[in-house]
Amino acid sequence: METENSEECSICLQSYIQPAKLPCGHVFCFLCIKGISDKSPRCALCRQEISPEFLENPNLLETAQQKTETDDPRFVWYYEGKNGWWQYDERTSSELEDAYMKNQPQCTILIAGNVYVIDFSILHQCRMNDTSKHRRVKRDLSTRPKKGVGGIRQKHGPTNN
């Protein structure tokens, strides 16, 4: 049973990344909620409906990491979305950076319930089971302008490129 003090998402079974609290009170990683809502827009625990408005404006819980986060000029990973670049969440970016620094040709990652393959030689991401869904990726400084992080739009400052 999930408790308020739980540090693990009941969907991905990992520590929370961008924890979001649903109207029913259950907490999951935002991308986990987004992933399950593509298949069935209901809470994974109690089955209460998840409104499309929630996905546009989620109730994000602040984590200790977010409280101390500053503009650190380290390298992170981005994916190209509509009208600009989005930064991967910290866990995914860290997995990509680790594989890249080990000179691996590819890296397999799980995002919102889908398995993706990142090809470092052509800086390209595609779904493992549907290669028609693909996008460009890049490694750049964390301080670069971006649309948002991990599917959550920035609420301040310029978001171009």
matplotlib code that plots the C-alpha trace (Angstrom):
import matplotlib.pyplot as plt

x = [0.0, 1.3, 1.9, 2.4, 6.0, 6.7, 9.7, 8.9, 6.4, 3.9, 4.1, 7.8, 8.9, 11.7, 12.3, 10.0, 11.0, 8.7, 6.2, 2.6, -0.4, -3.6, -6.9, -7.6, -4.5, -2.2, 1.3, 3.3, 6.0, 4.5, 5.7, 4.3, 0.9, 1.2, 2.1, -0.8, -3.2, -2.4, -3.8, -6.4, -7.0, -7.5, -5.4, -3.3, -4.4, -8.0, -9.2, -10.5, -10.5, -7.5, -8.8, -6.9, -6.6, -4.5, -2.0, -1.7, -1.4, -0.3, -0.1, 3.7, 5.2, 8.5, 11.3, 14.5, 16.4, 14.2, 14.6, 18.4, 18.5, 20.3, 21.4, 24.4, 26.4, 26.8, 25.9, 22.4, 20.3, 17.4, 14.8, 13.2, 9.5, 7.1, 8.5, 11.6, 13.8, 12.8, 15.3, 15.0, 14.3, 17.3, 17.3, 16.9, 19.6, 21.9, 21.4, 22.1, 25.2, 26.5, 26.1, 27.5, 30.6, 31.1, 31.1, 28.1, 26.6, 23.0, 21.1, 17.7, 15.5, 11.9, 9.9, 6.2, 5.7, 7.4, 10.9, 13.0, 16.4, 18.8, 21.3, 24.3, 25.9, 23.0, 21.5, 18.2, 15.5, 12.8, 10.4, 11.6, 8.3, 7.4, 10.3, 7.9, 7.9, 11.2, 12.9, 16.3, 18.2, 21.2, 23.7, 24.1, 24.6, 21.8, 21.6, 20.4, 16.9, 14.3, 10.5, 10.5, 11.8, 10.4, 7.1, 6.4, 6.4, 8.5, 6.4, 9.0, 11.5, 12.2, 11.5, 12.7, 15.0]
y = [0.0, 3.4, 5.9, 9.6, 9.1, 6.5, 7.4, 4.9, 5.2, 2.3, 2.2, 2.2, 0.9, 3.5, 6.6, 9.5, 11.7, 14.8, 13.4, 14.4, 14.0, 13.0, 14.4, 11.0, 11.6, 8.9, 10.0, 8.8, 10.1, 12.5, 10.6, 7.4, 9.1, 10.4, 6.9, 5.1, 7.8, 7.1, 3.6, 4.3, 7.7, 6.3, 6.1, 2.9, 2.2, 3.3, 3.7, 7.2, 9.1, 11.4, 14.5, 15.9, 19.2, 17.4, 16.4, 20.0, 21.4, 18.6, 19.0, 18.5, 17.8, 19.5, 17.2, 17.9, 17.8, 20.4, 22.7, 22.8, 22.7, 25.6, 26.4, 24.0, 24.3, 20.6, 18.5, 17.0, 15.4, 16.9, 15.6, 17.6, 18.2, 20.5, 23.9, 23.3, 21.2, 19.5, 18.3, 14.7, 14.2, 13.8, 10.0, 9.5, 12.1, 10.5, 7.0, 8.6, 10.4, 7.2, 5.2, 8.0, 8.4, 4.6, 5.0, 2.7, 2.9, 2.9, 3.1, 1.6, 3.7, 3.4, 6.6, 6.9, 3.1, 2.9, 1.5, 3.7, 3.2, 6.2, 5.9, 8.1, 7.9, 9.7, 11.4, 9.8, 8.3, 5.8, 3.5, -0.1, -1.5, 1.3, 2.8, 5.3, 7.3, 9.0, 12.3, 14.0, 14.1, 16.2, 16.6, 20.2, 22.4, 22.3, 26.1, 26.1, 27.4, 24.7, 24.1, 22.2, 19.1, 15.6, 16.6, 19.4, 22.9, 25.6, 28.3, 31.1, 32.7, 32.2, 28.7, 29.0, 26.5]
z = [0.0, -1.0, 1.8, 1.7, 2.7, 0.0, -2.1, -4.9, -7.8, -7.9, -11.7, -12.6, -9.2, -9.1, -7.0, -8.1, -11.0, -11.2, -8.7, -9.4, -7.1, -8.8, -7.6, -6.0, -3.8, -5.4, -6.4, -9.4, -11.6, -14.1, -17.1, -15.6, -15.3, -18.9, -20.1, -18.5, -19.5, -23.2, -22.7, -20.1, -18.5, -15.0, -11.8, -11.7, -8.1, -7.6, -11.3, -10.8, -14.1, -15.0, -16.8, -19.8, -17.9, -15.2, -17.9, -19.1, -15.5, -13.1, -9.4, -9.0, -5.6, -4.8, -4.1, -2.1, -5.3, -6.9, -3.9, -4.3, -8.1, -9.7, -13.3, -13.4, -16.6, -17.0, -20.1, -20.3, -23.0, -25.0, -27.4, -30.1, -29.8, -31.5, -31.8, -29.8, -27.5, -24.3, -21.7, -20.6, -16.9, -14.7, -14.4, -18.2, -19.0, -16.5, -18.2, -21.6, -20.4, -18.8, -22.0, -24.1, -21.9, -22.2, -26.0, -26.3, -29.8, -28.4, -25.2, -24.4, -22.1, -20.7, -21.0, -20.1, -20.5, -23.9, -24.7, -26.8, -28.5, -28.6, -31.4, -30.5, -34.0, -35.6, -32.5, -33.0, -30.8, -31.9, -30.2, -30.1, -31.3, -33.7, -35.7, -37.4, -34.1, -33.9, -33.1, -32.9, -29.7, -28.6, -25.8, -24.6, -21.6, -19.0, -19.2, -22.8, -23.5, -23.5, -23.7, -20.4, -18.7, -19.0, -20.6, -18.2, -19.8, -18.3, -16.7, -16.9, -19.2, -22.9, -24.2, -27.8, -29.4]

ax = plt.figure().add_subplot(projection="3d")
ax.plot(x, y, z, "-o")
ax.set_aspect("equal")
plt.show()
